[in-house]
Amino acid sequence: MARYFPLDEYEARWTRVFAEMEKRGFETAVVFGRGGGTTDNCGDILYLSNHYAISGGMDSLIWSARSFSGIILQQGKAPELHIDEPEVRSDLVSIADVRSSNHPFASIAKALVERGIKGRVALVGTNFIPVKYYSQLVDGAPQVEWIEADDLVRSVRRIKSPRELDCFRIAGETATIGLNRLMEGLTGGLSERDAAGEAAREVVRLGGRLQMIGCNHGDTLGFDQRFPLTGYSADTPQPGDIVTGTLHAAFYQGYYLDPGRTGVRGKPNDDQRRLIEATAGIVHALTDMMRPEVKLLDVAAEGDRMTAAFGGAISPIMKNFPFFGHSIGLGFELPRISTSMSLPQDRVEKNMVFGVEAFLSLEGVGAAFFEDIVIIGEDGNELLTKSPSFWW
């Protein structure tokens, strides 16, 4: 095995993060991530070190903070990685100075004391660090004033490098193939779990790590999935049913996409066609608006206008996701495209990657979902998810 990205890619990332630290007035930062079978909070560590913590589970007599790892970033020094595993994968990890410990939070606190670091230290990961592990930092390094800076690395990650964009293109090809298999199954008479199995085979075969395959139809259609525990049920859509399918996965080298489509098993009636075409139409229109320097609040306002013009009902999934998309990279990222969640300064920028999505619902007909993933370009956006817009 070998790293996908060369070392100079990581060195450039460290340089950008150190510059962001200096801009914010930080001499030192500590960045935590969590793996252990999920991709929810592994992005910052993966971005800086290419380390993924494989172990999960509860604390024990000899371990604490399984699945967590942390990086010390101090101006003028090379990054230092602390992991919860006894040996480092030196063929994969980009950081040379790696410390192994059964207690990674305590290990980082001890290292800060040994370095003589005092005062303000940026802490990345406060949104998912458990209280008991934060206590190890406080007790182990009482001279440190921990300052929340969860977006420190994420603010640098939002603009993708040329190599990252190439990686995303590979991921987009896999996402397209996987979503096609899913929708072919759902509209072609397979049960949800059989359709999901066909999609999963393709994603895994092409190097992806699945996070969730979401399917729905019938009387639960207004929700994200028919069976939330797995994402897919044993039920089979019947002729005339609207079906929805979505794939959430780290499709290649950890880079995440979450495309989705809505179709009909068989020939759609006029109301079904109107619902599904209107949902796709919102995404296509908003994607065309997503040009460099455009305010996300303006894009979201147009989405709200188009949704209101369609009319219809408000489904549970629309309440759960009150936005028209999000930045995406090594997981879900900010900013969102939303009149309630976007900030006035949030703008589209070249070489960002966005998921653009829409949800609509029509009483007595059902609900529809559509999402595409695009790279923001100077002269035009590049569509990564090339599945057909309509499935019937």
C-alpha positions in Angstrom: 0.0 0.0 0.0 1.0 3.6 -0.5 -0.5 7.0 0.1 -2.8 8.2 -2.7 -1.6 11.8 -2.2 2.1 12.6 -2.2 3.7 14.1 0.8 3.9 17.6 -0.7 0.1 17.7 -0.8 0.0 17.2 3.0 2.8 19.8 3.5 0.7 22.3 1.6 -2.3 21.5 3.8 -0.2 22.0 7.0 1.0 25.3 5.6 -2.5 26.6 5.0 -3.7 25.5 8.5 -0.7 27.2 10.2 -1.5 30.3 8.3 -5.1 30.2 9.4 -3.9 29.6 13.0 -1.7 32.7 12.8 -4.6 34.7 11.4 -6.7 33.7 14.4 -3.9 34.4 16.9 -3.1 30.8 17.8 0.5 29.6 18.4 -0.8 26.0 19.0 -3.8 24.0 18.0 -5.0 20.4 18.9 -7.1 18.7 16.3 -9.2 15.6 17.2 -11.0 13.2 15.0 -12.9 10.0 15.4 -13.0 6.9 13.1 -14.1 3.6 14.5 -16.3 2.5 11.6 -17.9 5.9 10.8 -16.9 8.8 8.6 -18.7 11.5 10.6 -15.7 13.1 12.3 -12.7 11.6 10.7 -12.2 14.3 8.1 -9.7 16.7 9.8 -7.4 13.9 10.8 -7.6 12.3 7.4 -6.9 15.6 5.7 -3.8 16.3 7.8 -2.3 12.9 8.3 -4.1 10.2 6.3 -4.7 8.3 9.5 -8.0 6.5 10.1 -8.6 5.0 13.6 -10.1 1.6 13.0 -11.0 0.5 16.6 -14.3 1.2 18.2 -16.0 0.2 21.3 -16.3 1.2 25.0 -13.6 2.2 27.4 -12.0 -0.7 29.3 -9.4 -1.3 32.1 -6.6 -0.6 29.7 -8.1 1.8 27.0 -9.9 5.0 26.9 -11.1 7.1 23.9 -11.0 4.2 21.4 -11.4 5.4 17.8 -10.1 8.9 18.7 -6.8 10.4 17.4 -5.3 13.9 17.7 -2.7 16.1 16.1 -0.7 18.8 17.8 0.0 21.8 15.5 2.6 24.2 16.9 4.0 27.1 14.9 7.5 26.3 13.7 7.3 22.6 14.4 6.2 19.6 12.4 2.8 18.1 13.2 2.7 15.4 15.9 0.0 12.6 15.7 -1.3 10.7 18.7 -3.1 7.5 18.0 -4.9 4.8 20.0 -3.2 1.9 18.2 0.1 0.2 19.1 1.7 0.6 15.7 1.4 3.2 13.0 0.8 2.5 9.3 3.9 4.3 8.1 3.1 3.3 4.5 -0.1 5.4 4.7 0.3 8.1 7.4 1.9 11.4 6.2 3.1 12.6 9.7 6.5 11.3 10.7 6.2 12.0 14.5 3.6 9.6 15.7 2.9 8.7 19.4 1.0 5.5 20.3 -1.1 5.4 23.5 -4.0 3.6 25.1 -5.2 7.0 26.2 -4.8 9.5 23.4 -6.3 12.5 25.2 -4.1 12.0 28.2 -1.1 11.5 25.9 -1.7 14.8 24.2 -2.1 16.6 27.5 1.2 15.2 28.6 3.0 16.3 25.4 1.7 19.8 25.8 3.1 19.9 29.4 6.5 18.6 28.1 6.6 21.3 25.4 5.9 24.0 28.0 2.8 25.2 26.2 0.6 27.5 28.2 -2.3 29.8 27.6 -4.6 29.8 24.6 -4.7 26.6 22.5 -7.2 26.1 19.8 -9.3 22.9 20.3 -10.8 21.4 17.2 -13.5 18.8 17.9 -15.6 20.2 20.7 -18.8 19.2 18.9 -18.1 15.5 19.4 -15.4 15.1 22.2 -17.1 13.5 25.2 -16.9 15.3 28.5 -14.9 12.5 30.2 -12.1 12.8 27.5 -12.2 16.6 27.7 -11.6 16.2 31.4 -8.4 14.4 30.7 -7.1 17.4 28.7 -8.1 19.8 31.5 -6.7 17.7 34.3 -3.5 16.7 32.4 -2.7 20.2 31.1 -4.1 22.7 33.6 -1.9 25.5 32.3 -3.8 25.5 28.9 -6.8 27.6 28.2 -8.8 25.6 25.6 -10.4 27.8 22.9 -13.1 26.2 20.7 -12.1 26.3 17.1 -14.1 23.5 15.4 -13.9 25.2 12.0 -10.2 25.8 12.0 -9.2 22.9 9.6 -12.6 22.8 7.9 -12.3 26.4 6.8 -9.1 25.4 4.9 -10.6 22.2 3.6 -13.6 23.9 1.9 -11.5 24.8 -1.2 -10.3 21.6 -2.9 -6.8 21.3 -4.4 -6.5 20.0 -8.0 -5.5 16.6 -6.7 -8.6 16.5 -4.5 -10.8 17.4 -7.4 -9.4 14.6 -9.4 -10.1 12.3 -6.5 -13.7 13.6 -6.4 -14.1 12.8 -10.1 -13.3 9.2 -9.5 -15.7 9.2 -6.5 -18.4 10.7 -8.8 -18.1 7.9 -11.3 -18.5 5.3 -8.5 -21.5 7.3 -7.0 -23.2 7.4 -10.4 -22.8 3.6 -11.0 -24.0 2.8 -7.5 -27.0 5.1 -7.7 -27.9 3.7 -11.1 -27.9 0.2 -9.7 -30.1 1.3 -6.7 -32.7 3.0 -8.8 -32.8 0.2 -11.4 -33.6 -2.2 -8.6 -36.2 0.0 -6.9 -38.0 0.7 -10.2 -37.5 -2.8 -11.6 -39.2 -4.9 -9.0 -36.5 -5.7 -6.4 -37.1 -5.3 -2.7 -35.4 -2.3 -1.1 -32.7 -4.5 0.5 -32.0 -6.4 -2.7 -31.7 -3.1 -4.6 -29.4 -1.8 -1.9 -27.3 -4.9 -2.1 -26.8 -4.4 -5.9 -25.7 -0.8 -5.3 -23.5 -1.8 -2.4 -21.6 -4.4 -4.5 -20.7 -1.8 -7.0 -19.6 0.8 -4.5 -17.4 -1.6 -2.6 -16.0 -3.2 -5.8 -14.9 0.3 -6.9 -13.2 1.2 -3.6 -15.9 3.0 -1.7 -16.9 2.8 2.0 -20.6 2.9 2.5 -22.2 5.0 5.2 -25.8 4.6 4.3 -28.1 3.4 1.5 -31.5 5.1 1.9 -34.7 3.7 0.3 -38.3 4.5 0.6 -41.8 4.0 -0.9 -45.4 3.6 0.0 -46.9 4.9 3.2 -43.6 6.1 4.7 -42.5 8.1 1.7 -42.4 11.5 3.5 -39.6 10.2 5.7 -35.9 9.8 4.7 -35.9 6.0 4.8 -38.5 3.3 5.2 -36.5 1.5 7.9 -34.1 3.9 9.6 -31.9 1.3 11.3 -30.5 0.0 8.0 -31.8 2.6 5.5 -33.7 -0.1 3.5 -36.5 -2.5 4.4 -37.4 -6.0 3.2 -40.5 -4.6 1.4 -40.9 -4.4 -2.3 -42.3 -1.4 -4.1 -45.5 -2.2 -6.0 -46.4 -1.1 -9.5 -47.3 2.5 -9.5 -45.3 3.3 -6.3 -43.0 6.3 -6.1 -39.6 5.2 -4.9 -36.7 7.2 -3.5 -33.0 6.2 -3.3 -29.9 7.9 -2.0 -26.3 6.8 -1.4 -24.1 8.2 1.4 -20.5 7.0 1.1 -16.9 7.9 1.2 -16.7 6.8 -2.5 -12.9 7.2 -3.0 -10.1 7.9 -0.6 -12.6 9.2 2.0 -14.2 11.8 -0.3 -17.9 11.9 0.3 -20.9 12.2 -1.9 -24.6 11.8 -1.2 -26.6 11.8 -4.4 -30.3 10.8 -4.6 -33.1 10.3 -7.1 -36.9 9.7 -7.2 -38.6 7.4 -9.6 -41.8 5.3 -10.2 -42.1 1.6 -10.5 -43.9 1.6 -13.9 -45.4 4.5 -15.7 -46.0 7.6 -13.6 -49.3 9.4 -13.5 -49.6 13.1 -14.2 -49.3 14.1 -10.5 -46.3 11.9 -9.9 -44.6 13.2 -13.0 -45.3 16.8 -12.0 -43.9 16.2 -8.4 -40.7 14.5 -9.5 -40.0 16.9 -12.4 -40.5 19.9 -10.2 -38.1 18.6 -7.6 -35.4 17.9 -10.2 -36.1 21.3 -11.7 -35.3 23.1 -8.5 -31.9 21.4 -8.2 -31.1 22.2 -11.8 -32.1 25.8 -11.5 -30.2 26.3 -8.2 -27.1 24.5 -9.6 -27.1 27.0 -12.5 -27.1 29.8 -9.9 -24.1 28.4 -8.0 -21.4 30.6 -9.6 -18.3 32.1 -7.8 -19.1 35.0 -5.5 -22.9 34.3 -5.5 -24.3 34.6 -2.0 -25.8 31.3 -0.7 -28.6 33.3 0.9 -29.7 34.3 -2.6 -29.5 30.8 -3.9 -31.6 29.6 -0.9 -34.1 32.4 -1.4 -34.7 31.2 -5.0 -35.1 27.7 -3.7 -37.7 28.9 -1.2 -39.5 30.8 -3.9 -39.7 27.8 -6.3 -40.8 25.5 -3.4 -43.6 27.9 -2.5 -44.6 28.3 -6.2 -45.0 24.5 -6.4 -47.3 24.4 -3.4 -47.9 21.0 -1.9 -47.4 19.8 1.6 -44.5 19.9 4.1 -43.2 16.3 4.7 -41.1 15.2 7.7 -38.0 15.0 5.6 -38.5 18.7 4.5 -38.7 19.6 8.2 -35.6 17.6 9.0 -33.5 19.1 6.3 -34.5 22.8 5.8 -31.9 23.5 3.2 -31.0 23.1 -0.5 -27.6 21.6 -0.1 -24.2 21.9 1.5 -20.5 22.0 1.0 -19.0 18.5 0.9 -15.5 17.0 1.1 -14.2 14.4 3.6 -17.7 14.3 5.0 -20.5 16.9 5.2 -19.2 20.4 5.5 -20.4 23.9 6.0 -21.8 26.2 4.6 -25.4 25.1 4.0 -27.6 26.6 1.3 -30.5 27.8 3.5 -32.3 31.0 4.4 -32.2 29.9 8.0 -28.7 28.3 8.2 -26.5 30.3 5.7 -24.6 33.4 7.0 -24.6 36.7 5.1 -20.9 36.2 4.3 -21.3 32.7 2.9 -20.5 32.7 -0.8 -19.9 30.2 -3.6 -16.2 29.9 -4.4 -14.3 28.3 -7.2 -13.1 24.7 -6.4 -15.6 24.2 -3.7 -17.7 21.0 -4.0 -21.5 21.2 -3.3 -24.4 18.9 -2.9 -27.5 20.7 -4.3 -30.8 19.1 -3.2 -34.5 19.6 -3.0 -37.5 18.0 -1.4 -41.1 18.3 -2.4 -44.3 16.7 -1.2 -47.8 16.5 -2.6 -50.8 15.4 -0.5 -52.3 12.2 -1.8 -49.4 11.7 -4.2 -46.2 11.3 -2.2 -42.8 12.9 -1.7 -39.8 13.4 -3.9 -36.0 14.0 -3.4 -33.3 14.9 -5.8 -29.6 15.7 -5.2 -26.6 16.2 -7.4 -22.9 16.9 -6.5 -21.0 19.5 -8.5 -17.6 21.1 -8.6 -17.7 24.9 -8.8 -15.7 26.1 -11.8 -14.7 29.5 -13.1 -16.6 29.2 -16.4 -19.1 26.5 -15.5 -19.9 23.9 -12.9 -18.8 20.2 -13.3 -21.5 17.6 -12.6 -20.1 14.6 -10.7 -23.2 12.6 -10.3 -24.5 11.8 -13.8 -27.4 9.4 -13.1 -30.5 10.0 -15.2 -32.8 12.6 -13.7 -35.9 10.5 -14.1 -36.6 6.8 -13.5 -39.7 5.3 -15.0 
